[in-house]
Amino acid sequence: MKRLALGMTVCAVFLLLAVEFTGAADDSSLSAVIPDGKWEVAVEGLGFSDGLTCDREGNLYFSDLKAKPAVIWKLAPDGTKTKVADGQSRSGLRMGADGKLYACGSGKIAVYELPSGKETILAEGLQPNDLTVSAKGFVYFTETGKKQVTMVDVKNKSVKAADVGISKPNGIALSPDQSVLYVSDYGGINVWAFKVGDDGTLSEKKALMTMKAPQKNPNVAGGDGMTTDSEGRAYVTSALGVQVFEKEGKLLGILEKPMPNAALVSVGFAGKEMDTLYIACGDKIYKRKANVKGATTAVAAK
């Protein structure tokens, strides 16, 4: 009986290891996408960085939410920093195919003309957290407190709920061909995927990706800002770092945070060749080289 029990115990251990291995991230595949290395400081001395996005020339745009007043900056590939606009807190930024900068925060969806920085309010009286914009002129944004993904049609400024029910919808991004919308759940472990219709409506909702969560809080990964690359991978900021997924939903691995105790809230590609990955982490912007190029609305609309 003891031998039988021992044999069963050994078998159980092997089965457990097999299950854990099957669900493990493929770090070797991750290093093929993002080479092993360290984060480098790109911008420092900020209050709180957020809202990374880029234009067709590879300029990075970001917000400093705790500056007084709050500021939107542009960082050129050569490291030159230029003020775009100030006076309003904009937690989410995304470059549109029309060359305008779309932003959300302080209850509003705003549009900035470039390079003048002239602001136009597209919609207000909202609770926006983050946003993305399609080449067809639909702005999708998360209203975390309302558990809602909301859509604005730029042409007629109509506002309507596109989805309700994610516990804390936060980060949001489109696939390279803009046929799929991804939404991260700050209050859970899933990244949700939707099919995007020709009229902008969302359908076929499913929990496509499963994020890793801290051991002390295994059901909350803290999924925040998102971006995608030109091959369809999704990059999601979280409590553990940047979690990188294949478009089919497989987790490739996690890029650890450069500052363990700072909030990692936004991620995006920029640079002259669109092959530099940037993150907003606390009071700094960090960067590292990638073996892939980013996919943005601006690039997709070329």
C-alpha angles and dihedrals in degrees: 000000000000091000091049092049091048091050092050090049092052091049091050091052092051091048091050092050090049092052092047092048092050091055095042123112117257100237093177090059090048093054089053088059100036110023118230109269145100135287114256124210111251099171130009139173094061127139097226123337124216146139105057119192138140143214132228092274092056096253113152120226123198143159130239100207097185098048114112100261102017112251138206111212136193119214114198121212089254091058097257111146121210130180114241102179140335141192100068134074109236114180095178129048132177132169114233128219086246091065093251125124114239118203141176135200141097089054095301145098108219136185124210126203112221135258093002096057092222109166128219122182112229097180138350143182089067138121101230123173106170136351149193131196130213127221087244091063104259118136114205119192138172122240098195098186092050093047086233142131108209131196131210122193106218092206098059100012092234115161124205141155112264096183138358129193112055105126097233111355109198125145119046134187143158128235116249092262090042093233093117131050119204125203125185122216113226090190099048143025103264137098107206125214129205133187110239115222126213088255092051096255120139126232144156093050114195140161096246103167132038117209125211114245133202115273091239091057106023096171097053118064095171095231108197135156121011143195137172134220129227092266094054103259117145124224115200126185113222145157090281099042138271108339113206121206136185112238089254089061103260115141110234095186146285129276104215121234116261090220109039095199098044125091114256104206112154141031134185146153123245140140133105092295095031089240101114118097115214130191134191108224119168112301095349144065115222131193143190135176122261135199090225136056128241125251117221136166089250093053093043090055096055 
